């Protein structure tokens, strides 16, 4: 869920600053882009070099950075605009008071006051400081501004005392951010069923009928659905692609029959279903038990139709928003409209093999989105990741209308 997110981490001068090395590592591992701002006192507790190495970005602490190449201005406004999320951890009593009252005396505070993104703060201090009325007032004031507090926990403190004031663990901070992103997501609580890739229909134990689909379009759709907060069931035919996300369940299959069974197992519980897989239309009527030997100049294999997965879903559709794909080479628009009606779809995505850069085996795609009311929208050639964004933009605009 944090993949591609820009996270700005502000670290202030408390002993809990040592935990931020683990926090940065977790954020990077989750796919986030991380930049770090240290206050002057924070560098006494955690090494800028360590944080720069982990974050893969220079660590900032002052408005002006001087080195052998000259003087650089660290633009606090640009930093605030760059961030999708800002996290201040540990947030000391001193910094919390500055945030609450707009006291702008360092780069971190100037950036905080410039940020337009959600801001999280994780307090860390001794128990009496944590419970002091001025600190509680800072908590309340900051939350009234729309900031998000990640409350301290109880435990052994740097003073040797035991009580409330211990900064939340890095894992809990990451979880809090994820929960926030999920709560803000337009597909929160929805289940999306997606098919991807080819199917392989066995001729004998070593040969099969298949196609050139890589599965990339379906995998990008799954990533985008998860980014929007949906629980995703991805049913994938043979593909070299891999995917790992908290909200994505990957089910690998081989044949059209296996895909049919997997899809119908999850369809009833799904809110949106997108059939992006290139399912084989035919399979051998009989699979040979042993490898077929090259005994003659020709070989005849009797083929029979596979089950039409998309048609079966259209026939069973209740409240699902059902989307199919149409890969055409001639009479593209009319053929896609016919498939849309015939299979009882809510929308169909048209690809034409006549468009350079579209279809199988490419990282790009060019689509036309057609809904059941025959509203048509054509998009330019884009990366398949960007196409996935466009597709879900069209879907969510209709299911939320």
Residue pairs with C-beta under 8 A, 6 or more apart in sequence:
1 30
1 178
1 181
1 182
1 226
1 227
1 245
1 246
1 247
2 27
2 30
2 31
2 32
2 174
2 177
2 178
2 181
3 30
3 31
3 32
3 223
3 227
3 245
4 31
4 32
4 33
5 31
5 32
5 33
5 84
5 85
5 181
6 32
6 33
6 35
6 82
6 83
6 84
6 85
7 27
7 32
7 33
7 34
7 35
7 83
7 84
7 85
7 86
7 87
7 177
8 34
8 35
8 36
8 37
8 79
8 80
8 82
8 83
8 85
8 86
8 87
8 111
8 115
8 117
9 20
9 23
9 24
9 27
9 34
9 35
9 36
9 37
9 55
9 86
9 87
9 88
9 89
10 36
10 37
10 39
10 86
10 87
10 88
10 89
10 108
10 111
10 112
11 17
11 20
11 36
11 37
11 38
11 39
11 42
11 46
11 51
11 88
11 89
11 90
12 39
12 41
12 42
12 88
12 90
12 91
12 92
12 94
12 95
12 108
13 39
13 40
13 41
13 42
13 44
13 45
13 92
13 94
14 42
14 45
14 90
14 92
14 124
14 125
14 167
15 45
15 124
15 158
16 89
16 90
16 124
16 166
16 167
17 42
17 45
17 46
17 90
18 45
18 46
19 89
19 90
19 167
19 169
19 170
20 36
20 46
20 51
20 89
20 90
20 170
21 46
21 50
21 51
21 54
22 170
23 87
23 89
23 170
23 173
23 174
24 34
24 36
24 51
24 54
24 55
25 54
26 170
26 171
26 174
27 34
27 174
28 34
28 54
28 55
28 56
30 174
33 57
34 54
34 55
34 56
34 57
35 55
35 57
35 60
35 79
35 82
35 83
36 51
36 52
36 55
36 57
36 59
36 60
37 59
37 60
37 61
37 79
37 107
37 108
37 111
38 46
38 48
38 51
38 59
38 60
38 61
38 108
39 61
39 95
39 106
39 108
40 61
40 106
42 61
43 61
48 59
48 61
49 59
51 59
52 58
52 59
58 65
60 74
60 79
60 107
61 107
62 74
62 106
62 107
63 73
63 74
63 76
63 107
63 110
64 71
64 72
64 73
64 74
65 71
65 72
65 74
66 72
74 107
76 107
76 110
76 111
76 114
77 114
79 111
79 114
80 86
80 111
80 112
80 113
80 114
80 115
80 116
80 117
81 114
81 116
83 115
83 117
84 117
85 117
85 118
85 119
85 120
85 177
86 111
86 112
86 115
86 117
86 118
86 119
86 120
87 119
87 120
87 121
87 122
87 173
87 177
88 95
88 99
88 108
88 112
88 119
88 120
88 121
88 122
89 120
89 121
89 122
89 124
89 150
89 167
89 168
89 173
90 122
90 123
90 124
90 167
91 99
91 121
91 122
91 123
91 124
92 123
92 124
92 125
93 123
93 125
93 129
93 132
93 134
93 135
93 138
95 108
95 109
96 121
96 123
96 135
96 138
96 139
96 142
97 103
97 134
97 135
97 138
98 104
98 105
98 109
99 109
99 112
99 121
99 138
99 142
99 147
100 137
100 138
100 141
100 142
102 113
103 109
104 110
104 113
112 119
118 146
118 147
118 148
118 180
119 146
119 147
119 148
120 147
120 148
120 149
120 150
120 173
120 176
120 177
120 180
121 142
121 147
121 148
121 149
121 150
122 149
122 150
122 152
122 167
122 168
122 173
123 130
123 135
123 139
123 149
123 151
123 152
123 165
123 167
124 152
124 165
124 166
124 167
125 135
125 152
125 165
126 157
126 158
126 159
126 161
126 165
127 157
127 161
127 163
127 164
127 165
129 135
129 165
130 152
130 163
130 164
130 165
131 164
139 149
142 149
143 149
148 176
148 180
150 168
150 172
150 173
150 176
151 168
152 164
152 165
152 166
152 167
152 168
153 164
153 166
153 167
153 168
153 169
153 172
154 162
154 163
154 164
154 165
154 166
155 162
155 166
156 162
156 166
157 163
157 165
157 166
168 176
178 246
181 229
182 188
182 229
184 229
185 227
185 228
185 229
185 230
186 228
186 229
186 396
186 400
187 225
187 228
187 229
187 230
187 272
187 392
187 396
188 229
188 230
189 229
190 229
190 230
190 231
190 271
190 272
191 230
191 231
191 232
191 233
191 266
191 269
191 270
191 271
191 272
192 222
192 225
192 230
192 231
192 232
192 233
192 270
192 271
192 272
192 273
192 274
193 232
193 233
193 235
193 263
193 266
193 267
193 270
193 272
193 273
193 274
194 218
194 221
194 222
194 225
194 232
194 233
194 234
194 235
194 273
194 274
194 275
194 276
195 218
195 234
195 235
195 236
195 237
195 259
195 263
195 274
195 275
195 276
195 277
195 279
195 309
196 215
196 217
196 218
196 219
196 221
196 222
196 234
196 235
196 236
196 237
196 239
196 276
196 277
197 213
197 214
197 215
197 218
197 236
197 237
197 238
197 239
197 241
197 277
197 278
198 210
198 211
198 212
198 213
198 215
198 237
198 238
198 239
198 277
198 278
198 279
198 280
199 210
199 237
199 238
199 253
199 254
199 255
199 256
199 258
199 259
199 277
199 278
199 279
199 280
199 306
200 208
200 209
200 210
200 237
200 238
200 254
200 255
200 280
201 208
201 209
201 210
201 255
201 256
201 280
201 282
201 283
201 284
201 306
202 208
202 255
202 283
202 284
202 287
203 209
203 284
203 287
203 288
203 292
203 301
204 287
204 288
204 289
204 290
204 291
204 292
205 288
205 289
205 290
205 291
206 291
207 291
207 292
209 280
209 282
209 283
209 284
209 303
210 238
210 280
211 278
211 280
211 360
212 360
212 361
213 237
213 277
213 278
213 360
214 239
214 240
214 241
214 360
214 361
215 236
215 237
215 239
215 241
215 277
216 241
216 363
216 384
217 276
217 325
217 365
217 384
217 387
217 388
218 234
218 236
218 274
218 276
218 277
219 234
219 236
219 239
219 241
219 243
220 384
220 385
220 387
220 388
221 274
221 276
221 388
221 391
221 392
222 232
222 234
222 243
222 245
222 248
223 243
223 245
223 248
223 385
223 388
224 385
224 388
224 389
224 391
224 392
225 232
225 272
225 392
226 232
226 245
226 246
226 247
226 248
228 392
228 396
229 247
230 247
230 271
230 272
231 247
231 249
232 245
232 247
232 248
232 249
233 249
233 251
233 266
233 270
234 243
234 248
234 249
234 250
234 251
235 251
235 253
235 259
235 262
235 263
235 266
235 277
236 250
236 251
236 252
236 253
236 277
237 252
237 253
237 254
237 259
237 277
237 278
237 279
238 252
238 254
243 250
251 262
253 259
253 262
255 283
256 279
256 280
256 283
256 306
256 307
256 309
257 283
257 306
257 307
259 277
259 279
259 309
260 306
260 307
260 309
260 312
263 273
263 275
263 309
263 313
264 312
264 313
264 316
267 273
267 313
267 316
267 320
268 318
270 320
271 319
271 320
271 321
271 399
272 320
272 321
272 322
272 323
272 395
272 399
273 313
273 320
273 321
273 322
273 323
274 323
274 324
274 391
275 309
275 310
275 313
275 322
275 323
275 324
275 325
276 325
276 349
277 309
278 327
278 360
279 306
279 309
280 306
281 305
281 306
282 303
282 304
282 305
282 306
283 303
283 304
283 306
284 301
284 302
284 303
284 304
285 302
285 303
285 304
286 302
292 299
308 343
310 322
310 324
310 343
310 345
311 342
311 343
313 320
313 322
314 322
314 343
314 344
314 345
315 344
317 344
321 346
321 347
321 395
321 398
321 399
322 344
322 345
322 346
322 347
323 345
323 346
323 347
323 348
323 349
323 391
323 395
324 339
324 340
324 343
324 345
324 347
324 348
324 349
325 348
325 349
325 350
325 351
326 332
326 335
326 336
326 339
326 348
326 349
326 350
326 351
327 351
327 352
327 353
327 359
328 335
328 336
328 350
328 351
328 352
328 353
329 352
329 353
329 354
332 350
332 352
332 354
332 368
333 350
333 368
333 370
333 376
336 348
336 350
336 368
336 370
337 348
337 370
337 374
339 345
339 348
340 347
340 348
340 370
340 372
345 372
346 371
346 372
346 398
347 369
347 370
347 371
347 372
347 394
347 395
347 398
348 370
349 367
349 368
349 369
349 370
349 391
350 367
350 368
350 369
350 370
351 358
351 359
351 365
351 366
351 367
352 358
352 359
352 366
353 359
355 366
355 381
356 381
357 364
357 365
357 366
357 381
358 364
358 365
358 366
358 367
358 381
359 365
362 384
363 383
363 384
364 381
364 382
364 383
364 384
364 387
365 381
365 382
365 383
365 384
365 387
366 379
366 380
366 381
366 382
367 378
367 379
367 387
367 390
367 391
368 376
368 377
368 378
368 379
369 376
369 377
369 378
369 379
369 390
369 391
369 394
370 376
371 394
371 398
377 394
379 387
379 390
382 390
